[in-house]
Amino acid sequence: MKRGIIFFQTDTAASTGLLLKTTHESFPKVKDWEEMVQMVTYISTRKEHEALLLAEDKKKGIG
């Protein structure tokens, strides 16, 4: 299987499906939310980083 993101959908009219992400073994492993937030420090603006740190709902904080 090629590395990347693959989306499986049973019905093309549906907005749901299964997402499969494959990566190389050297891809960084992130064990928790705090580690991920620290990793994106260098690729986010100060405002984006603060929003991540203050997000009550972690999933919404990412979007």
PyMOL Python script that loads the backbone (N, CA, C, O; Angstrom):
from pymol import cmd

cmd.read_pdbstr("""\
ATOM      1  N   MET A   1       0.842  -1.171   0.000  1.00  0.00           N
ATOM      2  CA  MET A   1       0.000   0.000   0.000  1.00  0.00           C
ATOM      3  C   MET A   1       0.895   1.244   0.000  1.00  0.00           C
ATOM      4  O   MET A   1       1.912   1.280   0.693  1.00  0.00           O
ATOM      5  N   LYS A   2       0.524   2.237  -0.760  1.00  0.00           N
ATOM      6  CA  LYS A   2       1.272   3.493  -0.791  1.00  0.00           C
ATOM      7  C   LYS A   2       1.041   4.273   0.498  1.00  0.00           C
ATOM      8  O   LYS A   2      -0.004   4.149   1.138  1.00  0.00           O
ATOM      9  N   ARG A   3       2.041   5.085   0.868  1.00  0.00           N
ATOM     10  CA  ARG A   3       1.877   5.945   2.038  1.00  0.00           C
ATOM     11  C   ARG A   3       1.001   7.121   1.666  1.00  0.00           C
ATOM     12  O   ARG A   3       1.073   7.631   0.547  1.00  0.00           O
ATOM     13  N   GLY A   4       0.173   7.553   2.605  1.00  0.00           N
ATOM     14  CA  GLY A   4      -0.686   8.706   2.374  1.00  0.00           C
ATOM     15  C   GLY A   4      -1.994   8.565   3.115  1.00  0.00           C
ATOM     16  O   GLY A   4      -2.097   7.820   4.089  1.00  0.00           O
ATOM     17  N   ILE A   5      -2.987   9.285   2.643  1.00  0.00           N
ATOM     18  CA  ILE A   5      -4.315   9.259   3.255  1.00  0.00           C
ATOM     19  C   ILE A   5      -5.290   8.659   2.254  1.00  0.00           C
ATOM     20  O   ILE A   5      -5.352   9.081   1.099  1.00  0.00           O
ATOM     21  N   ILE A   6      -6.043   7.676   2.707  1.00  0.00           N
ATOM     22  CA  ILE A   6      -7.012   6.987   1.857  1.00  0.00           C
ATOM     23  C   ILE A   6      -8.375   7.096   2.533  1.00  0.00           C
ATOM     24  O   ILE A   6      -8.503   6.817   3.725  1.00  0.00           O
ATOM     25  N   PHE A   7      -9.389   7.502   1.777  1.00  0.00           N
ATOM     26  CA  PHE A   7     -10.736   7.660   2.326  1.00  0.00           C
ATOM     27  C   PHE A   7     -11.664   6.661   1.642  1.00  0.00           C
ATOM     28  O   PHE A   7     -11.816   6.682   0.421  1.00  0.00           O
ATOM     29  N   PHE A   8     -12.281   5.791   2.430  1.00  0.00           N
ATOM     30  CA  PHE A   8     -13.222   4.802   1.918  1.00  0.00           C
ATOM     31  C   PHE A   8     -14.638   5.298   2.186  1.00  0.00           C
ATOM     32  O   PHE A   8     -14.956   5.738   3.291  1.00  0.00           O
ATOM     33  N   GLN A   9     -15.477   5.224   1.169  1.00  0.00           N
ATOM     34  CA  GLN A   9     -16.848   5.712   1.277  1.00  0.00           C
ATOM     35  C   GLN A   9     -17.767   4.701   0.594  1.00  0.00           C
ATOM     36  O   GLN A   9     -17.543   4.344  -0.562  1.00  0.00           O
ATOM     37  N   THR A  10     -18.800   4.237   1.301  1.00  0.00           N
ATOM     38  CA  THR A  10     -19.703   3.258   0.701  1.00  0.00           C
ATOM     39  C   THR A  10     -20.672   3.897  -0.273  1.00  0.00           C
ATOM     40  O   THR A  10     -21.138   3.241  -1.205  1.00  0.00           O
ATOM     41  N   ASP A  11     -20.983   5.169  -0.071  1.00  0.00           N
ATOM     42  CA  ASP A  11     -21.915   5.895  -0.935  1.00  0.00           C
ATOM     43  C   ASP A  11     -21.333   7.277  -1.190  1.00  0.00           C
ATOM     44  O   ASP A  11     -21.082   8.023  -0.243  1.00  0.00           O
ATOM     45  N   THR A  12     -21.120   7.625  -2.429  1.00  0.00           N
ATOM     46  CA  THR A  12     -20.492   8.919  -2.731  1.00  0.00           C
ATOM     47  C   THR A  12     -21.373  10.107  -2.345  1.00  0.00           C
ATOM     48  O   THR A  12     -20.886  11.235  -2.280  1.00  0.00           O
ATOM     49  N   ALA A  13     -22.648   9.873  -2.091  1.00  0.00           N
ATOM     50  CA  ALA A  13     -23.530  10.950  -1.647  1.00  0.00           C
ATOM     51  C   ALA A  13     -23.444  11.151  -0.130  1.00  0.00           C
ATOM     52  O   ALA A  13     -23.916  12.163   0.388  1.00  0.00           O
ATOM     53  N   ALA A  14     -22.848  10.199   0.575  1.00  0.00           N
ATOM     54  CA  ALA A  14     -22.735  10.284   2.035  1.00  0.00           C
ATOM     55  C   ALA A  14     -21.554  11.168   2.423  1.00  0.00           C
ATOM     56  O   ALA A  14     -20.571  11.273   1.690  1.00  0.00           O
ATOM     57  N   SER A  15     -21.669  11.793   3.574  1.00  0.00           N
ATOM     58  CA  SER A  15     -20.574  12.635   4.059  1.00  0.00           C
ATOM     59  C   SER A  15     -19.720  11.901   5.091  1.00  0.00           C
ATOM     60  O   SER A  15     -18.911  12.522   5.781  1.00  0.00           O
ATOM     61  N   THR A  16     -19.893  10.601   5.200  1.00  0.00           N
ATOM     62  CA  THR A  16     -19.128   9.815   6.161  1.00  0.00           C
ATOM     63  C   THR A  16     -18.364   8.712   5.451  1.00  0.00           C
ATOM     64  O   THR A  16     -18.658   8.364   4.308  1.00  0.00           O
ATOM     65  N   GLY A  17     -17.400   8.183   6.137  1.00  0.00           N
ATOM     66  CA  GLY A  17     -16.614   7.096   5.584  1.00  0.00           C
ATOM     67  C   GLY A  17     -15.532   6.705   6.561  1.00  0.00           C
ATOM     68  O   GLY A  17     -15.607   7.028   7.746  1.00  0.00           O
ATOM     69  N   LEU A  18     -14.540   6.018   6.073  1.00  0.00           N
ATOM     70  CA  LEU A  18     -13.435   5.547   6.894  1.00  0.00           C
ATOM     71  C   LEU A  18     -12.150   6.150   6.345  1.00  0.00           C
ATOM     72  O   LEU A  18     -11.865   6.037   5.153  1.00  0.00           O
ATOM     73  N   LEU A  19     -11.387   6.784   7.205  1.00  0.00           N
ATOM     74  CA  LEU A  19     -10.123   7.390   6.820  1.00  0.00           C
ATOM     75  C   LEU A  19      -8.983   6.511   7.297  1.00  0.00           C
ATOM     76  O   LEU A  19      -8.926   6.129   8.466  1.00  0.00           O
ATOM     77  N   LEU A  20      -8.084   6.196   6.393  1.00  0.00           N
ATOM     78  CA  LEU A  20      -6.925   5.379   6.708  1.00  0.00           C
ATOM     79  C   LEU A  20      -5.678   6.187   6.375  1.00  0.00           C
ATOM     80  O   LEU A  20      -5.518   6.666   5.252  1.00  0.00           O
ATOM     81  N   LYS A  21      -4.805   6.333   7.352  1.00  0.00           N
ATOM     82  CA  LYS A  21      -3.578   7.097   7.151  1.00  0.00           C
ATOM     83  C   LYS A  21      -2.396   6.149   7.298  1.00  0.00           C
ATOM     84  O   LYS A  21      -2.249   5.480   8.320  1.00  0.00           O
ATOM     85  N   THR A  22      -1.564   6.097   6.277  1.00  0.00           N
ATOM     86  CA  THR A  22      -0.372   5.264   6.340  1.00  0.00           C
ATOM     87  C   THR A  22       0.853   6.168   6.271  1.00  0.00           C
ATOM     88  O   THR A  22       0.891   7.120   5.492  1.00  0.00           O
ATOM     89  N   THR A  23       1.841   5.865   7.086  1.00  0.00           N
ATOM     90  CA  THR A  23       3.042   6.689   7.140  1.00  0.00           C
ATOM     91  C   THR A  23       4.283   5.813   7.162  1.00  0.00           C
ATOM     92  O   THR A  23       4.211   4.614   7.428  1.00  0.00           O
ATOM     93  N   HIS A  24       5.392   6.416   6.886  1.00  0.00           N
ATOM     94  CA  HIS A  24       6.686   5.745   6.958  1.00  0.00           C
ATOM     95  C   HIS A  24       7.032   5.563   8.435  1.00  0.00           C
ATOM     96  O   HIS A  24       6.576   6.336   9.278  1.00  0.00           O
ATOM     97  N   GLU A  25       7.826   4.559   8.748  1.00  0.00           N
ATOM     98  CA  GLU A  25       8.168   4.289  10.155  1.00  0.00           C
ATOM     99  C   GLU A  25       8.939   5.433  10.811  1.00  0.00           C
ATOM    100  O   GLU A  25       8.995   5.507  12.038  1.00  0.00           O
ATOM    101  N   SER A  26       9.529   6.319  10.020  1.00  0.00           N
ATOM    102  CA  SER A  26      10.254   7.449  10.607  1.00  0.00           C
ATOM    103  C   SER A  26       9.344   8.649  10.891  1.00  0.00           C
ATOM    104  O   SER A  26       9.804   9.658  11.425  1.00  0.00           O
ATOM    105  N   PHE A  27       8.049   8.548  10.536  1.00  0.00           N
ATOM    106  CA  PHE A  27       7.103   9.631  10.804  1.00  0.00           C
ATOM    107  C   PHE A  27       7.020   9.850  12.314  1.00  0.00           C
ATOM    108  O   PHE A  27       6.938   8.883  13.070  1.00  0.00           O
ATOM    109  N   PRO A  28       7.040  11.116  12.766  1.00  0.00           N
ATOM    110  CA  PRO A  28       7.031  11.366  14.222  1.00  0.00           C
ATOM    111  C   PRO A  28       5.802  10.775  14.913  1.00  0.00           C
ATOM    112  O   PRO A  28       4.675  10.928  14.443  1.00  0.00           O
ATOM    113  N   LYS A  29       6.033  10.121  15.999  1.00  0.00           N
ATOM    114  CA  LYS A  29       4.945   9.566  16.813  1.00  0.00           C
ATOM    115  C   LYS A  29       4.598  10.578  17.898  1.00  0.00           C
ATOM    116  O   LYS A  29       5.483  11.086  18.587  1.00  0.00           O
ATOM    117  N   VAL A  30       3.318  10.865  18.046  1.00  0.00           N
ATOM    118  CA  VAL A  30       2.860  11.819  19.056  1.00  0.00           C
ATOM    119  C   VAL A  30       2.009  11.038  20.047  1.00  0.00           C
ATOM    120  O   VAL A  30       1.024  10.407  19.664  1.00  0.00           O
ATOM    121  N   LYS A  31       2.392  11.082  21.332  1.00  0.00           N
ATOM    122  CA  LYS A  31       1.694  10.260  22.315  1.00  0.00           C
ATOM    123  C   LYS A  31       0.517  10.962  22.979  1.00  0.00           C
ATOM    124  O   LYS A  31      -0.388  10.287  23.469  1.00  0.00           O
ATOM    125  N   ASP A  32       0.498  12.303  23.013  1.00  0.00           N
ATOM    126  CA  ASP A  32      -0.620  12.989  23.653  1.00  0.00           C
ATOM    127  C   ASP A  32      -0.778  14.415  23.124  1.00  0.00           C
ATOM    128  O   ASP A  32       0.035  14.906  22.341  1.00  0.00           O
ATOM    129  N   TRP A  33      -1.839  15.051  23.573  1.00  0.00           N
ATOM    130  CA  TRP A  33      -2.206  16.398  23.129  1.00  0.00           C
ATOM    131  C   TRP A  33      -1.099  17.410  23.407  1.00  0.00           C
ATOM    132  O   TRP A  33      -0.756  18.200  22.527  1.00  0.00           O
ATOM    133  N   GLU A  34      -0.552  17.402  24.581  1.00  0.00           N
ATOM    134  CA  GLU A  34       0.468  18.377  24.961  1.00  0.00           C
ATOM    135  C   GLU A  34       1.708  18.264  24.071  1.00  0.00           C
ATOM    136  O   GLU A  34       2.291  19.275  23.679  1.00  0.00           O
ATOM    137  N   GLU A  35       2.102  17.042  23.760  1.00  0.00           N
ATOM    138  CA  GLU A  35       3.257  16.851  22.888  1.00  0.00           C
ATOM    139  C   GLU A  35       2.981  17.387  21.486  1.00  0.00           C
ATOM    140  O   GLU A  35       3.853  18.006  20.876  1.00  0.00           O
ATOM    141  N   MET A  36       1.771  17.154  20.971  1.00  0.00           N
ATOM    142  CA  MET A  36       1.405  17.649  19.653  1.00  0.00           C
ATOM    143  C   MET A  36       1.427  19.178  19.624  1.00  0.00           C
ATOM    144  O   MET A  36       1.929  19.771  18.669  1.00  0.00           O
ATOM    145  N   VAL A  37       0.888  19.814  20.657  1.00  0.00           N
ATOM    146  CA  VAL A  37       0.852  21.278  20.716  1.00  0.00           C
ATOM    147  C   VAL A  37       2.268  21.843  20.719  1.00  0.00           C
ATOM    148  O   VAL A  37       2.538  22.851  20.066  1.00  0.00           O
ATOM    149  N   GLN A  38       3.167  21.200  21.451  1.00  0.00           N
ATOM    150  CA  GLN A  38       4.553  21.667  21.474  1.00  0.00           C
ATOM    151  C   GLN A  38       5.228  21.498  20.116  1.00  0.00           C
ATOM    152  O   GLN A  38       6.040  22.335  19.723  1.00  0.00           O
ATOM    153  N   MET A  39       4.903  20.428  19.398  1.00  0.00           N
ATOM    154  CA  MET A  39       5.512  20.185  18.087  1.00  0.00           C
ATOM    155  C   MET A  39       5.094  21.230  17.059  1.00  0.00           C
ATOM    156  O   MET A  39       5.897  21.598  16.202  1.00  0.00           O
ATOM    157  N   VAL A  40       3.850  21.718  17.127  1.00  0.00           N
ATOM    158  CA  VAL A  40       3.378  22.679  16.120  1.00  0.00           C
ATOM    159  C   VAL A  40       3.726  24.122  16.477  1.00  0.00           C
ATOM    160  O   VAL A  40       3.359  25.044  15.749  1.00  0.00           O
ATOM    161  N   THR A  41       4.426  24.326  17.582  1.00  0.00           N
ATOM    162  CA  THR A  41       4.846  25.662  17.987  1.00  0.00           C
ATOM    163  C   THR A  41       5.569  26.374  16.853  1.00  0.00           C
ATOM    164  O   THR A  41       5.381  27.573  16.648  1.00  0.00           O
ATOM    165  N   TYR A  42       6.381  25.650  16.130  1.00  0.00           N
ATOM    166  CA  TYR A  42       7.241  26.249  15.114  1.00  0.00           C
ATOM    167  C   TYR A  42       6.558  26.473  13.770  1.00  0.00           C
ATOM    168  O   TYR A  42       7.109  27.156  12.907  1.00  0.00           O
ATOM    169  N   ILE A  43       5.363  25.907  13.578  1.00  0.00           N
ATOM    170  CA  ILE A  43       4.666  26.090  12.304  1.00  0.00           C
ATOM    171  C   ILE A  43       3.323  26.790  12.475  1.00  0.00           C
ATOM    172  O   ILE A  43       2.511  26.814  11.551  1.00  0.00           O
ATOM    173  N   SER A  44       3.090  27.357  13.648  1.00  0.00           N
ATOM    174  CA  SER A  44       1.840  28.064  13.892  1.00  0.00           C
ATOM    175  C   SER A  44       2.139  29.484  14.361  1.00  0.00           C
ATOM    176  O   SER A  44       3.223  29.783  14.860  1.00  0.00           O
ATOM    177  N   THR A  45       1.147  30.343  14.185  1.00  0.00           N
ATOM    178  CA  THR A  45       1.301  31.702  14.697  1.00  0.00           C
ATOM    179  C   THR A  45       1.091  31.689  16.208  1.00  0.00           C
ATOM    180  O   THR A  45       0.591  30.712  16.765  1.00  0.00           O
ATOM    181  N   ARG A  46       1.466  32.750  16.848  1.00  0.00           N
ATOM    182  CA  ARG A  46       1.272  32.839  18.303  1.00  0.00           C
ATOM    183  C   ARG A  46      -0.212  32.697  18.648  1.00  0.00           C
ATOM    184  O   ARG A  46      -0.570  32.016  19.609  1.00  0.00           O
ATOM    185  N   LYS A  47      -1.072  33.347  17.855  1.00  0.00           N
ATOM    186  CA  LYS A  47      -2.516  33.297  18.110  1.00  0.00           C
ATOM    187  C   LYS A  47      -3.046  31.861  17.961  1.00  0.00           C
ATOM    188  O   LYS A  47      -3.836  31.398  18.784  1.00  0.00           O
ATOM    189  N   GLU A  48      -2.603  31.161  16.902  1.00  0.00           N
ATOM    190  CA  GLU A  48      -3.024  29.768  16.702  1.00  0.00           C
ATOM    191  C   GLU A  48      -2.538  28.878  17.850  1.00  0.00           C
ATOM    192  O   GLU A  48      -3.276  28.021  18.336  1.00  0.00           O
ATOM    193  N   HIS A  49      -1.316  29.086  18.268  1.00  0.00           N
ATOM    194  CA  HIS A  49      -0.743  28.268  19.342  1.00  0.00           C
ATOM    195  C   HIS A  49      -1.479  28.507  20.661  1.00  0.00           C
ATOM    196  O   HIS A  49      -1.769  27.559  21.390  1.00  0.00           O
ATOM    197  N   GLU A  50      -1.779  29.760  20.965  1.00  0.00           N
ATOM    198  CA  GLU A  50      -2.532  30.069  22.188  1.00  0.00           C
ATOM    199  C   GLU A  50      -3.926  29.463  22.147  1.00  0.00           C
ATOM    200  O   GLU A  50      -4.430  28.984  23.162  1.00  0.00           O
ATOM    201  N   ALA A  51      -4.557  29.483  20.955  1.00  0.00           N
ATOM    202  CA  ALA A  51      -5.892  28.884  20.822  1.00  0.00           C
ATOM    203  C   ALA A  51      -5.829  27.383  21.110  1.00  0.00           C
ATOM    204  O   ALA A  51      -6.729  26.839  21.750  1.00  0.00           O
ATOM    205  N   LEU A  52      -4.787  26.719  20.650  1.00  0.00           N
ATOM    206  CA  LEU A  52      -4.622  25.291  20.943  1.00  0.00           C
ATOM    207  C   LEU A  52      -4.439  25.043  22.434  1.00  0.00           C
ATOM    208  O   LEU A  52      -5.032  24.124  23.000  1.00  0.00           O
ATOM    209  N   LEU A  53      -3.619  25.867  23.057  1.00  0.00           N
ATOM    210  CA  LEU A  53      -3.356  25.693  24.488  1.00  0.00           C
ATOM    211  C   LEU A  53      -4.606  25.924  25.337  1.00  0.00           C
ATOM    212  O   LEU A  53      -4.789  25.280  26.371  1.00  0.00           O
ATOM    213  N   LEU A  54      -5.461  26.845  24.895  1.00  0.00           N
ATOM    214  CA  LEU A  54      -6.644  27.212  25.684  1.00  0.00           C
ATOM    215  C   LEU A  54      -7.908  26.436  25.301  1.00  0.00           C
ATOM    216  O   LEU A  54      -8.937  26.581  25.960  1.00  0.00           O
ATOM    217  N   ALA A  55      -7.849  25.627  24.263  1.00  0.00           N
ATOM    218  CA  ALA A  55      -9.043  24.924  23.774  1.00  0.00           C
ATOM    219  C   ALA A  55      -9.592  23.953  24.812  1.00  0.00           C
ATOM    220  O   ALA A  55      -8.873  23.092  25.319  1.00  0.00           O
ATOM    221  N   GLU A  56     -10.862  24.104  25.116  1.00  0.00           N
ATOM    222  CA  GLU A  56     -11.510  23.145  26.020  1.00  0.00           C
ATOM    223  C   GLU A  56     -11.815  21.854  25.271  1.00  0.00           C
ATOM    224  O   GLU A  56     -11.592  20.759  25.787  1.00  0.00           O
ATOM    225  N   ASP A  57     -12.326  21.991  24.051  1.00  0.00           N
ATOM    226  CA  ASP A  57     -12.597  20.847  23.208  1.00  0.00           C
ATOM    227  C   ASP A  57     -11.401  20.683  22.271  1.00  0.00           C
ATOM    228  O   ASP A  57     -11.234  21.461  21.331  1.00  0.00           O
ATOM    229  N   LYS A  58     -10.577  19.681  22.526  1.00  0.00           N
ATOM    230  CA  LYS A  58      -9.313  19.526  21.806  1.00  0.00           C
ATOM    231  C   LYS A  58      -9.520  19.360  20.307  1.00  0.00           C
ATOM    232  O   LYS A  58      -8.745  19.906  19.522  1.00  0.00           O
ATOM    233  N   LYS A  59     -10.549  18.618  19.885  1.00  0.00           N
ATOM    234  CA  LYS A  59     -10.789  18.417  18.457  1.00  0.00           C
ATOM    235  C   LYS A  59     -11.159  19.727  17.772  1.00  0.00           C
ATOM    236  O   LYS A  59     -10.712  19.987  16.655  1.00  0.00           O
ATOM    237  N   LYS A  60     -11.963  20.548  18.422  1.00  0.00           N
ATOM    238  CA  LYS A  60     -12.337  21.831  17.842  1.00  0.00           C
ATOM    239  C   LYS A  60     -11.167  22.802  17.861  1.00  0.00           C
ATOM    240  O   LYS A  60     -11.080  23.686  17.008  1.00  0.00           O
ATOM    241  N   GLY A  61     -10.278  22.649  18.811  1.00  0.00           N
ATOM    242  CA  GLY A  61      -9.089  23.507  18.888  1.00  0.00           C
ATOM    243  C   GLY A  61      -8.170  23.320  17.700  1.00  0.00           C
ATOM    244  O   GLY A  61      -7.489  24.258  17.284  1.00  0.00           O
ATOM    245  N   ILE A  62      -8.146  22.126  17.155  1.00  0.00           N
ATOM    246  CA  ILE A  62      -7.291  21.849  16.000  1.00  0.00           C
ATOM    247  C   ILE A  62      -7.871  22.481  14.744  1.00  0.00           C
ATOM    248  O   ILE A  62      -7.125  23.026  13.930  1.00  0.00           O
ATOM    249  N   GLY A  63      -9.174  22.421  14.571  1.00  0.00           N
ATOM    250  CA  GLY A  63      -9.828  22.896  13.341  1.00  0.00           C
ATOM    251  C   GLY A  63      -9.824  24.346  13.227  1.00  0.00           C
ATOM    252  O   GLY A  63     -10.336  24.889  12.249  1.00  0.00           O
TER     253      GLY A  63
END
""", "prot")
cmd.dss("prot")
cmd.show_as("cartoon", "prot")
cmd.util.cbc("prot")
cmd.orient("prot")
